[in-house]
Amino acid sequence: MSKTLEYYFDFGSPAAYLASTQLNALAADTGATVLWRPMLLGGVFVATGNHSPASVPAKGNYIFRDFARFAKRYGVPLKIN
């Protein structure tokens, strides 16, 4: 049986970008095929009544530090615009 990883992403999200940098290694380690599924995360937020963590001051401050730690750990370039 083949393994499939469906990756839903919106590259407006720094988290989606960072996660995507690890997909090739994950697929190689597991023998899975990655299916890239673009989506509009903002639409999900609207449909669910949710908000981006960056729009909540305490979460926003933390999440950007967390993104920087991830980028450093995995040697991934990250520049937030």
mmCIF file of the N, C-alpha and C atoms, coordinates in Angstrom:
data_MODEL
# 
_entry.id   MODEL 
# 
loop_
_atom_site.group_PDB 
_atom_site.id 
_atom_site.type_symbol 
_atom_site.label_atom_id 
_atom_site.label_alt_id 
_atom_site.label_comp_id 
_atom_site.label_asym_id 
_atom_site.label_entity_id 
_atom_site.label_seq_id 
_atom_site.pdbx_PDB_ins_code 
_atom_site.Cartn_x 
_atom_site.Cartn_y 
_atom_site.Cartn_z 
_atom_site.occupancy 
_atom_site.B_iso_or_equiv 
_atom_site.pdbx_formal_charge 
_atom_site.auth_seq_id 
_atom_site.auth_comp_id 
_atom_site.auth_asym_id 
_atom_site.auth_atom_id 
_atom_site.pdbx_PDB_model_num 
ATOM 1   N N  . MET A 1 1  ? 0.838   -1.174 0.000  1.00 0.00 ? 1  MET A N  1 
ATOM 2   C CA . MET A 1 1  ? 0.000   0.000  0.000  1.00 0.00 ? 1  MET A CA 1 
ATOM 3   C C  . MET A 1 1  ? 0.887   1.242  0.000  1.00 0.00 ? 1  MET A C  1 
ATOM 4   N N  . SER A 1 2  ? 0.587   2.192  -0.869 1.00 0.00 ? 2  SER A N  1 
ATOM 5   C CA . SER A 1 2  ? 1.393   3.409  -0.927 1.00 0.00 ? 2  SER A CA 1 
ATOM 6   C C  . SER A 1 2  ? 0.944   4.395  0.142  1.00 0.00 ? 2  SER A C  1 
ATOM 7   N N  . LYS A 1 3  ? 1.886   5.190  0.576  1.00 0.00 ? 3  LYS A N  1 
ATOM 8   C CA . LYS A 1 3  ? 1.618   6.196  1.599  1.00 0.00 ? 3  LYS A CA 1 
ATOM 9   C C  . LYS A 1 3  ? 1.494   7.552  0.925  1.00 0.00 ? 3  LYS A C  1 
ATOM 10  N N  . THR A 1 4  ? 0.541   8.326  1.374  1.00 0.00 ? 4  THR A N  1 
ATOM 11  C CA . THR A 1 4  ? 0.319   9.656  0.825  1.00 0.00 ? 4  THR A CA 1 
ATOM 12  C C  . THR A 1 4  ? 0.221   10.664 1.956  1.00 0.00 ? 4  THR A C  1 
ATOM 13  N N  . LEU A 1 5  ? 0.901   11.769 1.787  1.00 0.00 ? 5  LEU A N  1 
ATOM 14  C CA . LEU A 1 5  ? 0.808   12.887 2.719  1.00 0.00 ? 5  LEU A CA 1 
ATOM 15  C C  . LEU A 1 5  ? 0.140   14.029 1.969  1.00 0.00 ? 5  LEU A C  1 
ATOM 16  N N  . GLU A 1 6  ? -1.050  14.412 2.383  1.00 0.00 ? 6  GLU A N  1 
ATOM 17  C CA . GLU A 1 6  ? -1.731  15.543 1.767  1.00 0.00 ? 6  GLU A CA 1 
ATOM 18  C C  . GLU A 1 6  ? -1.359  16.788 2.563  1.00 0.00 ? 6  GLU A C  1 
ATOM 19  N N  . TYR A 1 7  ? -0.723  17.727 1.891  1.00 0.00 ? 7  TYR A N  1 
ATOM 20  C CA . TYR A 1 7  ? -0.246  18.939 2.546  1.00 0.00 ? 7  TYR A CA 1 
ATOM 21  C C  . TYR A 1 7  ? -1.070  20.128 2.064  1.00 0.00 ? 7  TYR A C  1 
ATOM 22  N N  . TYR A 1 8  ? -1.943  20.620 2.934  1.00 0.00 ? 8  TYR A N  1 
ATOM 23  C CA . TYR A 1 8  ? -2.756  21.792 2.642  1.00 0.00 ? 8  TYR A CA 1 
ATOM 24  C C  . TYR A 1 8  ? -1.972  23.020 3.073  1.00 0.00 ? 8  TYR A C  1 
ATOM 25  N N  . PHE A 1 9  ? -1.789  23.966 2.155  1.00 0.00 ? 9  PHE A N  1 
ATOM 26  C CA . PHE A 1 9  ? -0.915  25.095 2.466  1.00 0.00 ? 9  PHE A CA 1 
ATOM 27  C C  . PHE A 1 9  ? -1.447  26.399 1.899  1.00 0.00 ? 9  PHE A C  1 
ATOM 28  N N  . ASP A 1 10 ? -1.063  27.464 2.551  1.00 0.00 ? 10 ASP A N  1 
ATOM 29  C CA . ASP A 1 10 ? -1.249  28.833 2.091  1.00 0.00 ? 10 ASP A CA 1 
ATOM 30  C C  . ASP A 1 10 ? 0.071   29.515 2.401  1.00 0.00 ? 10 ASP A C  1 
ATOM 31  N N  . PHE A 1 11 ? 0.823   29.852 1.379  1.00 0.00 ? 11 PHE A N  1 
ATOM 32  C CA . PHE A 1 11 ? 2.144   30.414 1.630  1.00 0.00 ? 11 PHE A CA 1 
ATOM 33  C C  . PHE A 1 11 ? 2.096   31.836 2.162  1.00 0.00 ? 11 PHE A C  1 
ATOM 34  N N  . GLY A 1 12 ? 0.898   32.380 2.387  1.00 0.00 ? 12 GLY A N  1 
ATOM 35  C CA . GLY A 1 12 ? 0.791   33.608 3.159  1.00 0.00 ? 12 GLY A CA 1 
ATOM 36  C C  . GLY A 1 12 ? 1.073   33.334 4.625  1.00 0.00 ? 12 GLY A C  1 
ATOM 37  N N  . SER A 1 13 ? 1.106   32.068 4.986  1.00 0.00 ? 13 SER A N  1 
ATOM 38  C CA . SER A 1 13 ? 1.367   31.652 6.362  1.00 0.00 ? 13 SER A CA 1 
ATOM 39  C C  . SER A 1 13 ? 2.828   31.264 6.526  1.00 0.00 ? 13 SER A C  1 
ATOM 40  N N  . PRO A 1 14 ? 3.564   31.948 7.405  1.00 0.00 ? 14 PRO A N  1 
ATOM 41  C CA . PRO A 1 14 ? 4.949   31.541 7.652  1.00 0.00 ? 14 PRO A CA 1 
ATOM 42  C C  . PRO A 1 14 ? 5.042   30.098 8.156  1.00 0.00 ? 14 PRO A C  1 
ATOM 43  N N  . ALA A 1 15 ? 4.056   29.648 8.913  1.00 0.00 ? 15 ALA A N  1 
ATOM 44  C CA . ALA A 1 15 ? 4.071   28.267 9.412  1.00 0.00 ? 15 ALA A CA 1 
ATOM 45  C C  . ALA A 1 15 ? 3.993   27.276 8.254  1.00 0.00 ? 15 ALA A C  1 
ATOM 46  N N  . ALA A 1 16 ? 3.178   27.575 7.252  1.00 0.00 ? 16 ALA A N  1 
ATOM 47  C CA . ALA A 1 16 ? 3.058   26.690 6.093  1.00 0.00 ? 16 ALA A CA 1 
ATOM 48  C C  . ALA A 1 16 ? 4.372   26.640 5.316  1.00 0.00 ? 16 ALA A C  1 
ATOM 49  N N  . TYR A 1 17 ? 5.001   27.795 5.159  1.00 0.00 ? 17 TYR A N  1 
ATOM 50  C CA . TYR A 1 17 ? 6.294   27.832 4.471  1.00 0.00 ? 17 TYR A CA 1 
ATOM 51  C C  . TYR A 1 17 ? 7.317   26.976 5.217  1.00 0.00 ? 17 TYR A C  1 
ATOM 52  N N  . LEU A 1 18 ? 7.409   27.198 6.539  1.00 0.00 ? 18 LEU A N  1 
ATOM 53  C CA . LEU A 1 18 ? 8.398   26.457 7.322  1.00 0.00 ? 18 LEU A CA 1 
ATOM 54  C C  . LEU A 1 18 ? 8.140   24.954 7.264  1.00 0.00 ? 18 LEU A C  1 
ATOM 55  N N  . ALA A 1 19 ? 6.896   24.564 7.415  1.00 0.00 ? 19 ALA A N  1 
ATOM 56  C CA . ALA A 1 19 ? 6.568   23.136 7.354  1.00 0.00 ? 19 ALA A CA 1 
ATOM 57  C C  . ALA A 1 19 ? 6.935   22.549 5.996  1.00 0.00 ? 19 ALA A C  1 
ATOM 58  N N  . SER A 1 20 ? 6.708   23.320 4.941  1.00 0.00 ? 20 SER A N  1 
ATOM 59  C CA . SER A 1 20 ? 6.984   22.805 3.594  1.00 0.00 ? 20 SER A CA 1 
ATOM 60  C C  . SER A 1 20 ? 8.455   22.495 3.376  1.00 0.00 ? 20 SER A C  1 
ATOM 61  N N  . THR A 1 21 ? 9.322   23.169 4.113  1.00 0.00 ? 21 THR A N  1 
ATOM 62  C CA . THR A 1 21 ? 10.761  22.925 3.943  1.00 0.00 ? 21 THR A CA 1 
ATOM 63  C C  . THR A 1 21 ? 11.180  21.555 4.442  1.00 0.00 ? 21 THR A C  1 
ATOM 64  N N  . GLN A 1 22 ? 10.310  20.905 5.207  1.00 0.00 ? 22 GLN A N  1 
ATOM 65  C CA . GLN A 1 22 ? 10.640  19.600 5.778  1.00 0.00 ? 22 GLN A CA 1 
ATOM 66  C C  . GLN A 1 22 ? 9.946   18.445 5.060  1.00 0.00 ? 22 GLN A C  1 
ATOM 67  N N  . LEU A 1 23 ? 9.101   18.744 4.087  1.00 0.00 ? 23 LEU A N  1 
ATOM 68  C CA . LEU A 1 23 ? 8.302   17.697 3.454  1.00 0.00 ? 23 LEU A CA 1 
ATOM 69  C C  . LEU A 1 23 ? 9.123   16.691 2.660  1.00 0.00 ? 23 LEU A C  1 
ATOM 70  N N  . ASN A 1 24 ? 10.117  17.144 1.929  1.00 0.00 ? 24 ASN A N  1 
ATOM 71  C CA . ASN A 1 24 ? 10.916  16.198 1.137  1.00 0.00 ? 24 ASN A CA 1 
ATOM 72  C C  . ASN A 1 24 ? 11.606  15.168 2.031  1.00 0.00 ? 24 ASN A C  1 
ATOM 73  N N  . ALA A 1 25 ? 12.162  15.629 3.147  1.00 0.00 ? 25 ALA A N  1 
ATOM 74  C CA . ALA A 1 25 ? 12.833  14.693 4.071  1.00 0.00 ? 25 ALA A CA 1 
ATOM 75  C C  . ALA A 1 25 ? 11.816  13.742 4.697  1.00 0.00 ? 25 ALA A C  1 
ATOM 76  N N  . LEU A 1 26 ? 10.668  14.258 5.067  1.00 0.00 ? 26 LEU A N  1 
ATOM 77  C CA . LEU A 1 26 ? 9.628   13.418 5.652  1.00 0.00 ? 26 LEU A CA 1 
ATOM 78  C C  . LEU A 1 26 ? 9.159   12.361 4.657  1.00 0.00 ? 26 LEU A C  1 
ATOM 79  N N  . ALA A 1 27 ? 8.963   12.771 3.419  1.00 0.00 ? 27 ALA A N  1 
ATOM 80  C CA . ALA A 1 27 ? 8.543   11.820 2.385  1.00 0.00 ? 27 ALA A CA 1 
ATOM 81  C C  . ALA A 1 27 ? 9.622   10.762 2.162  1.00 0.00 ? 27 ALA A C  1 
ATOM 82  N N  . ALA A 1 28 ? 10.875  11.186 2.123  1.00 0.00 ? 28 ALA A N  1 
ATOM 83  C CA . ALA A 1 28 ? 11.967  10.237 1.917  1.00 0.00 ? 28 ALA A CA 1 
ATOM 84  C C  . ALA A 1 28 ? 12.063  9.248  3.081  1.00 0.00 ? 28 ALA A C  1 
ATOM 85  N N  . ASP A 1 29 ? 11.896  9.744  4.300  1.00 0.00 ? 29 ASP A N  1 
ATOM 86  C CA . ASP A 1 29 ? 11.991  8.880  5.490  1.00 0.00 ? 29 ASP A CA 1 
ATOM 87  C C  . ASP A 1 29 ? 10.862  7.866  5.575  1.00 0.00 ? 29 ASP A C  1 
ATOM 88  N N  . THR A 1 30 ? 9.695   8.227  5.053  1.00 0.00 ? 30 THR A N  1 
ATOM 89  C CA . THR A 1 30 ? 8.519   7.371  5.217  1.00 0.00 ? 30 THR A CA 1 
ATOM 90  C C  . THR A 1 30 ? 8.094   6.653  3.944  1.00 0.00 ? 30 THR A C  1 
ATOM 91  N N  . GLY A 1 31 ? 8.702   7.038  2.817  1.00 0.00 ? 31 GLY A N  1 
ATOM 92  C CA . GLY A 1 31 ? 8.298   6.456  1.544  1.00 0.00 ? 31 GLY A CA 1 
ATOM 93  C C  . GLY A 1 31 ? 6.976   7.002  1.030  1.00 0.00 ? 31 GLY A C  1 
ATOM 94  N N  . ALA A 1 32 ? 6.556   8.125  1.572  1.00 0.00 ? 32 ALA A N  1 
ATOM 95  C CA . ALA A 1 32 ? 5.270   8.712  1.186  1.00 0.00 ? 32 ALA A CA 1 
ATOM 96  C C  . ALA A 1 32 ? 5.425   9.624  -0.028 1.00 0.00 ? 32 ALA A C  1 
ATOM 97  N N  . THR A 1 33 ? 4.327   9.811  -0.723 1.00 0.00 ? 33 THR A N  1 
ATOM 98  C CA . THR A 1 33 ? 4.230   10.783 -1.799 1.00 0.00 ? 33 THR A CA 1 
ATOM 99  C C  . THR A 1 33 ? 3.502   12.001 -1.248 1.00 0.00 ? 33 THR A C  1 
ATOM 100 N N  . VAL A 1 34 ? 4.026   13.198 -1.529 1.00 0.00 ? 34 VAL A N  1 
ATOM 101 C CA . VAL A 1 34 ? 3.393   14.423 -1.053 1.00 0.00 ? 34 VAL A CA 1 
ATOM 102 C C  . VAL A 1 34 ? 2.442   14.948 -2.115 1.00 0.00 ? 34 VAL A C  1 
ATOM 103 N N  . LEU A 1 35 ? 1.202   15.175 -1.715 1.00 0.00 ? 35 LEU A N  1 
ATOM 104 C CA . LEU A 1 35 ? 0.216   15.822 -2.575 1.00 0.00 ? 35 LEU A CA 1 
ATOM 105 C C  . LEU A 1 35 ? 0.027   17.244 -2.066 1.00 0.00 ? 35 LEU A C  1 
ATOM 106 N N  . TRP A 1 36 ? 0.431   18.212 -2.863 1.00 0.00 ? 36 TRP A N  1 
ATOM 107 C CA . TRP A 1 36 ? 0.343   19.612 -2.474 1.00 0.00 ? 36 TRP A CA 1 
ATOM 108 C C  . TRP A 1 36 ? -1.078  20.095 -2.744 1.00 0.00 ? 36 TRP A C  1 
ATOM 109 N N  . ARG A 1 37 ? -1.714  20.640 -1.718 1.00 0.00 ? 37 ARG A N  1 
ATOM 110 C CA . ARG A 1 37 ? -3.101  21.103 -1.806 1.00 0.00 ? 37 ARG A CA 1 
ATOM 111 C C  . ARG A 1 37 ? -3.173  22.578 -1.403 1.00 0.00 ? 37 ARG A C  1 
ATOM 112 N N  . PRO A 1 38 ? -3.141  23.480 -2.384 1.00 0.00 ? 38 PRO A N  1 
ATOM 113 C CA . PRO A 1 38 ? -3.241  24.903 -2.036 1.00 0.00 ? 38 PRO A CA 1 
ATOM 114 C C  . PRO A 1 38 ? -4.621  25.234 -1.468 1.00 0.00 ? 38 PRO A C  1 
ATOM 115 N N  . MET A 1 39 ? -4.633  26.159 -0.552 1.00 0.00 ? 39 MET A N  1 
ATOM 116 C CA . MET A 1 39 ? -5.890  26.586 0.072  1.00 0.00 ? 39 MET A CA 1 
ATOM 117 C C  . MET A 1 39 ? -5.761  28.037 0.499  1.00 0.00 ? 39 MET A C  1 
ATOM 118 N N  . LEU A 1 40 ? -6.870  28.633 0.833  1.00 0.00 ? 40 LEU A N  1 
ATOM 119 C CA . LEU A 1 40 ? -6.873  30.008 1.315  1.00 0.00 ? 40 LEU A CA 1 
ATOM 120 C C  . LEU A 1 40 ? -7.164  29.991 2.811  1.00 0.00 ? 40 LEU A C  1 
ATOM 121 N N  . LEU A 1 41 ? -6.129  30.148 3.606  1.00 0.00 ? 41 LEU A N  1 
ATOM 122 C CA . LEU A 1 41 ? -6.260  30.071 5.054  1.00 0.00 ? 41 LEU A CA 1 
ATOM 123 C C  . LEU A 1 41 ? -7.178  31.167 5.591  1.00 0.00 ? 41 LEU A C  1 
ATOM 124 N N  . GLY A 1 42 ? -7.123  32.342 4.996  1.00 0.00 ? 42 GLY A N  1 
ATOM 125 C CA . GLY A 1 42 ? -8.008  33.420 5.431  1.00 0.00 ? 42 GLY A CA 1 
ATOM 126 C C  . GLY A 1 42 ? -9.470  33.027 5.299  1.00 0.00 ? 42 GLY A C  1 
ATOM 127 N N  . GLY A 1 43 ? -9.797  32.277 4.250  1.00 0.00 ? 43 GLY A N  1 
ATOM 128 C CA . GLY A 1 43 ? -11.160 31.791 4.070  1.00 0.00 ? 43 GLY A CA 1 
ATOM 129 C C  . GLY A 1 43 ? -11.574 30.832 5.177  1.00 0.00 ? 43 GLY A C  1 
ATOM 130 N N  . VAL A 1 44 ? -10.631 30.015 5.625  1.00 0.00 ? 44 VAL A N  1 
ATOM 131 C CA . VAL A 1 44 ? -10.908 29.093 6.731  1.00 0.00 ? 44 VAL A CA 1 
ATOM 132 C C  . VAL A 1 44 ? -11.152 29.896 8.007  1.00 0.00 ? 44 VAL A C  1 
ATOM 133 N N  . PHE A 1 45 ? -10.347 30.916 8.238  1.00 0.00 ? 45 PHE A N  1 
ATOM 134 C CA . PHE A 1 45 ? -10.551 31.759 9.419  1.00 0.00 ? 45 PHE A CA 1 
ATOM 135 C C  . PHE A 1 45 ? -11.944 32.390 9.397  1.00 0.00 ? 45 PHE A C  1 
ATOM 136 N N  . VAL A 1 46 ? -12.345 32.917 8.248  1.00 0.00 ? 46 VAL A N  1 
ATOM 137 C CA . VAL A 1 46 ? -13.669 33.541 8.135  1.00 0.00 ? 46 VAL A CA 1 
ATOM 138 C C  . VAL A 1 46 ? -14.772 32.506 8.371  1.00 0.00 ? 46 VAL A C  1 
ATOM 139 N N  . ALA A 1 47 ? -14.649 31.351 7.729  1.00 0.00 ? 47 ALA A N  1 
ATOM 140 C CA . ALA A 1 47 ? -15.687 30.318 7.836  1.00 0.00 ? 47 ALA A CA 1 
ATOM 141 C C  . ALA A 1 47 ? -15.836 29.775 9.251  1.00 0.00 ? 47 ALA A C  1 
ATOM 142 N N  . THR A 1 48 ? -14.750 29.783 10.013 1.00 0.00 ? 48 THR A N  1 
ATOM 143 C CA . THR A 1 48 ? -14.784 29.209 11.360 1.00 0.00 ? 48 THR A CA 1 
ATOM 144 C C  . THR A 1 48 ? -14.874 30.261 12.461 1.00 0.00 ? 48 THR A C  1 
ATOM 145 N N  . GLY A 1 49 ? -14.836 31.544 12.076 1.00 0.00 ? 49 GLY A N  1 
ATOM 146 C CA . GLY A 1 49 ? -14.866 32.606 13.079 1.00 0.00 ? 49 GLY A CA 1 
ATOM 147 C C  . GLY A 1 49 ? -13.573 32.711 13.858 1.00 0.00 ? 49 GLY A C  1 
ATOM 148 N N  . ASN A 1 50 ? -12.506 32.196 13.287 1.00 0.00 ? 50 ASN A N  1 
ATOM 149 C CA . ASN A 1 50 ? -11.209 32.202 13.943 1.00 0.00 ? 50 ASN A CA 1 
ATOM 150 C C  . ASN A 1 50 ? -10.390 33.383 13.438 1.00 0.00 ? 50 ASN A C  1 
ATOM 151 N N  . HIS A 1 51 ? -9.214  33.597 14.027 1.00 0.00 ? 51 HIS A N  1 
ATOM 152 C CA . HIS A 1 51 ? -8.321  34.680 13.623 1.00 0.00 ? 51 HIS A CA 1 
ATOM 153 C C  . HIS A 1 51 ? -6.891  34.165 13.589 1.00 0.00 ? 51 HIS A C  1 
ATOM 154 N N  . SER A 1 52 ? -6.084  34.824 12.804 1.00 0.00 ? 52 SER A N  1 
ATOM 155 C CA . SER A 1 52 ? -4.667  34.496 12.766 1.00 0.00 ? 52 SER A CA 1 
ATOM 156 C C  . SER A 1 52 ? -4.057  34.710 14.144 1.00 0.00 ? 52 SER A C  1 
ATOM 157 N N  . PRO A 1 53 ? -3.182  33.806 14.586 1.00 0.00 ? 53 PRO A N  1 
ATOM 158 C CA . PRO A 1 53 ? -2.513  34.023 15.877 1.00 0.00 ? 53 PRO A CA 1 
ATOM 159 C C  . PRO A 1 53 ? -1.758  35.349 15.909 1.00 0.00 ? 53 PRO A C  1 
ATOM 160 N N  . ALA A 1 54 ? -1.279  35.805 14.760 1.00 0.00 ? 54 ALA A N  1 
ATOM 161 C CA . ALA A 1 54 ? -0.525  37.056 14.720 1.00 0.00 ? 54 ALA A CA 1 
ATOM 162 C C  . ALA A 1 54 ? -1.395  38.262 15.073 1.00 0.00 ? 54 ALA A C  1 
ATOM 163 N N  . SER A 1 55 ? -2.714  38.120 14.961 1.00 0.00 ? 55 SER A N  1 
ATOM 164 C CA . SER A 1 55 ? -3.605  39.240 15.279 1.00 0.00 ? 55 SER A CA 1 
ATOM 165 C C  . SER A 1 55 ? -3.899  39.343 16.775 1.00 0.00 ? 55 SER A C  1 
ATOM 166 N N  . VAL A 1 56 ? -3.443  38.379 17.548 1.00 0.00 ? 56 VAL A N  1 
ATOM 167 C CA . VAL A 1 56 ? -3.611  38.407 19.009 1.00 0.00 ? 56 VAL A CA 1 
ATOM 168 C C  . VAL A 1 56 ? -2.238  38.730 19.597 1.00 0.00 ? 56 VAL A C  1 
ATOM 169 N N  . PRO A 1 57 ? -2.077  39.905 20.234 1.00 0.00 ? 57 PRO A N  1 
ATOM 170 C CA . PRO A 1 57 ? -0.735  40.353 20.630 1.00 0.00 ? 57 PRO A CA 1 
ATOM 171 C C  . PRO A 1 57 ? 0.129   39.315 21.340 1.00 0.00 ? 57 PRO A C  1 
ATOM 172 N N  . ALA A 1 58 ? -0.365  38.659 22.360 1.00 0.00 ? 58 ALA A N  1 
ATOM 173 C CA . ALA A 1 58 ? 0.463   37.695 23.099 1.00 0.00 ? 58 ALA A CA 1 
ATOM 174 C C  . ALA A 1 58 ? 0.848   36.517 22.205 1.00 0.00 ? 58 ALA A C  1 
ATOM 175 N N  . LYS A 1 59 ? -0.094  36.022 21.433 1.00 0.00 ? 59 LYS A N  1 
ATOM 176 C CA . LYS A 1 59 ? 0.207   34.909 20.525 1.00 0.00 ? 59 LYS A CA 1 
ATOM 177 C C  . LYS A 1 59 ? 1.156   35.358 19.424 1.00 0.00 ? 59 LYS A C  1 
ATOM 178 N N  . GLY A 1 60 ? 0.910   36.555 18.895 1.00 0.00 ? 60 GLY A N  1 
ATOM 179 C CA . GLY A 1 60 ? 1.764   37.070 17.815 1.00 0.00 ? 60 GLY A CA 1 
ATOM 180 C C  . GLY A 1 60 ? 3.207   37.194 18.239 1.00 0.00 ? 60 GLY A C  1 
ATOM 181 N N  . ASN A 1 61 ? 3.424   37.724 19.442 1.00 0.00 ? 61 ASN A N  1 
ATOM 182 C CA . ASN A 1 61 ? 4.796   37.861 19.943 1.00 0.00 ? 61 ASN A CA 1 
ATOM 183 C C  . ASN A 1 61 ? 5.466   36.499 20.068 1.00 0.00 ? 61 ASN A C  1 
ATOM 184 N N  . TYR A 1 62 ? 4.738   35.529 20.570 1.00 0.00 ? 62 TYR A N  1 
ATOM 185 C CA . TYR A 1 62 ? 5.312   34.198 20.753 1.00 0.00 ? 62 TYR A CA 1 
ATOM 186 C C  . TYR A 1 62 ? 5.541   33.492 19.422 1.00 0.00 ? 62 TYR A C  1 
ATOM 187 N N  . ILE A 1 63 ? 4.559   33.532 18.541 1.00 0.00 ? 63 ILE A N  1 
ATOM 188 C CA . ILE A 1 63 ? 4.639   32.717 17.330 1.00 0.00 ? 63 ILE A CA 1 
ATOM 189 C C  . ILE A 1 63 ? 5.807   33.136 16.434 1.00 0.00 ? 63 ILE A C  1 
ATOM 190 N N  . PHE A 1 64 ? 6.093   34.434 16.391 1.00 0.00 ? 64 PHE A N  1 
ATOM 191 C CA . PHE A 1 64 ? 7.209   34.859 15.550 1.00 0.00 ? 64 PHE A CA 1 
ATOM 192 C C  . PHE A 1 64 ? 8.549   34.446 16.150 1.00 0.00 ? 64 PHE A C  1 
ATOM 193 N N  . ARG A 1 65 ? 8.648   34.393 17.475 1.00 0.00 ? 65 ARG A N  1 
ATOM 194 C CA . ARG A 1 65 ? 9.866   33.843 18.102 1.00 0.00 ? 65 ARG A CA 1 
ATOM 195 C C  . ARG A 1 65 ? 9.967   32.346 17.807 1.00 0.00 ? 65 ARG A C  1 
ATOM 196 N N  . ASP A 1 66 ? 8.828   31.661 17.844 1.00 0.00 ? 66 ASP A N  1 
ATOM 197 C CA . ASP A 1 66 ? 8.808   30.233 17.560 1.00 0.00 ? 66 ASP A CA 1 
ATOM 198 C C  . ASP A 1 66 ? 9.219   29.959 16.100 1.00 0.00 ? 66 ASP A C  1 
ATOM 199 N N  . PHE A 1 67 ? 8.722   30.763 15.178 1.00 0.00 ? 67 PHE A N  1 
ATOM 200 C CA . PHE A 1 67 ? 9.122   30.614 13.771 1.00 0.00 ? 67 PHE A CA 1 
ATOM 201 C C  . PHE A 1 67 ? 10.632  30.779 13.628 1.00 0.00 ? 67 PHE A C  1 
ATOM 202 N N  . ALA A 1 68 ? 11.190  31.768 14.303 1.00 0.00 ? 68 ALA A N  1 
ATOM 203 C CA . ALA A 1 68 ? 12.637  32.005 14.232 1.00 0.00 ? 68 ALA A CA 1 
ATOM 204 C C  . ALA A 1 68 ? 13.412  30.815 14.792 1.00 0.00 ? 68 ALA A C  1 
ATOM 205 N N  . ARG A 1 69 ? 12.930  30.233 15.883 1.00 0.00 ? 69 ARG A N  1 
ATOM 206 C CA . ARG A 1 69 ? 13.594  29.042 16.444 1.00 0.00 ? 69 ARG A CA 1 
ATOM 207 C C  . ARG A 1 69 ? 13.557  27.881 15.467 1.00 0.00 ? 69 ARG A C  1 
ATOM 208 N N  . PHE A 1 70 ? 12.406  27.674 14.830 1.00 0.00 ? 70 PHE A N  1 
ATOM 209 C CA . PHE A 1 70 ? 12.274  26.596 13.851 1.00 0.00 ? 70 PHE A CA 1 
ATOM 210 C C  . PHE A 1 70 ? 13.255  26.815 12.701 1.00 0.00 ? 70 PHE A C  1 
ATOM 211 N N  . ALA A 1 71 ? 13.264  28.040 12.172 1.00 0.00 ? 71 ALA A N  1 
ATOM 212 C CA . ALA A 1 71 ? 14.144  28.345 11.044 1.00 0.00 ? 71 ALA A CA 1 
ATOM 213 C C  . ALA A 1 71 ? 15.604  28.096 11.406 1.00 0.00 ? 71 ALA A C  1 
ATOM 214 N N  . LYS A 1 72 ? 15.996  28.513 12.590 1.00 0.00 ? 72 LYS A N  1 
ATOM 215 C CA . LYS A 1 72 ? 17.380  28.291 13.028 1.00 0.00 ? 72 LYS A CA 1 
ATOM 216 C C  . LYS A 1 72 ? 17.662  26.805 13.180 1.00 0.00 ? 72 LYS A C  1 
ATOM 217 N N  . ARG A 1 73 ? 16.755  26.081 13.813 1.00 0.00 ? 73 ARG A N  1 
ATOM 218 C CA . ARG A 1 73 ? 16.941  24.643 14.063 1.00 0.00 ? 73 ARG A CA 1 
ATOM 219 C C  . ARG A 1 73 ? 17.134  23.863 12.769 1.00 0.00 ? 73 ARG A C  1 
ATOM 220 N N  . TYR A 1 74 ? 16.352  24.202 11.733 1.00 0.00 ? 74 TYR A N  1 
ATOM 221 C CA . TYR A 1 74 ? 16.397  23.454 10.488 1.00 0.00 ? 74 TYR A CA 1 
ATOM 222 C C  . TYR A 1 74 ? 17.208  24.138 9.401  1.00 0.00 ? 74 TYR A C  1 
ATOM 223 N N  . GLY A 1 75 ? 17.852  25.248 9.718  1.00 0.00 ? 75 GLY A N  1 
ATOM 224 C CA . GLY A 1 75 ? 18.694  25.952 8.745  1.00 0.00 ? 75 GLY A CA 1 
ATOM 225 C C  . GLY A 1 75 ? 17.913  26.495 7.569  1.00 0.00 ? 75 GLY A C  1 
ATOM 226 N N  . VAL A 1 76 ? 16.726  27.012 7.859  1.00 0.00 ? 76 VAL A N  1 
ATOM 227 C CA . VAL A 1 76 ? 15.818  27.498 6.817  1.00 0.00 ? 76 VAL A CA 1 
ATOM 228 C C  . VAL A 1 76 ? 15.847  29.025 6.817  1.00 0.00 ? 76 VAL A C  1 
ATOM 229 N N  . PRO A 1 77 ? 16.004  29.649 5.646  1.00 0.00 ? 77 PRO A N  1 
ATOM 230 C CA . PRO A 1 77 ? 15.950  31.111 5.622  1.00 0.00 ? 77 PRO A CA 1 
ATOM 231 C C  . PRO A 1 77 ? 14.529  31.579 5.928  1.00 0.00 ? 77 PRO A C  1 
ATOM 232 N N  . LEU A 1 78 ? 14.413  32.615 6.730  1.00 0.00 ? 78 LEU A N  1 
ATOM 233 C CA . LEU A 1 78 ? 13.102  33.163 7.076  1.00 0.00 ? 78 LEU A CA 1 
ATOM 234 C C  . LEU A 1 78 ? 13.216  34.668 7.205  1.00 0.00 ? 78 LEU A C  1 
ATOM 235 N N  . LYS A 1 79 ? 12.399  35.365 6.447  1.00 0.00 ? 79 LYS A N  1 
ATOM 236 C CA . LYS A 1 79 ? 12.310  36.814 6.552  1.00 0.00 ? 79 LYS A CA 1 
ATOM 237 C C  . LYS A 1 79 ? 10.830  37.161 6.497  1.00 0.00 ? 79 LYS A C  1 
ATOM 238 N N  . ILE A 1 80 ? 10.320  37.715 7.575  1.00 0.00 ? 80 ILE A N  1 
ATOM 239 C CA . ILE A 1 80 ? 8.915   38.102 7.650  1.00 0.00 ? 80 ILE A CA 1 
ATOM 240 C C  . ILE A 1 80 ? 8.779   39.501 7.070  1.00 0.00 ? 80 ILE A C  1 
ATOM 241 N N  . ASN A 1 81 ? 7.831   39.649 6.135  1.00 0.00 ? 81 ASN A N  1 
ATOM 242 C CA . ASN A 1 81 ? 7.653   40.994 5.551  1.00 0.00 ? 81 ASN A CA 1 
ATOM 243 C C  . ASN A 1 81 ? 6.575   41.760 6.274  1.00 0.00 ? 81 ASN A C  1 
# 
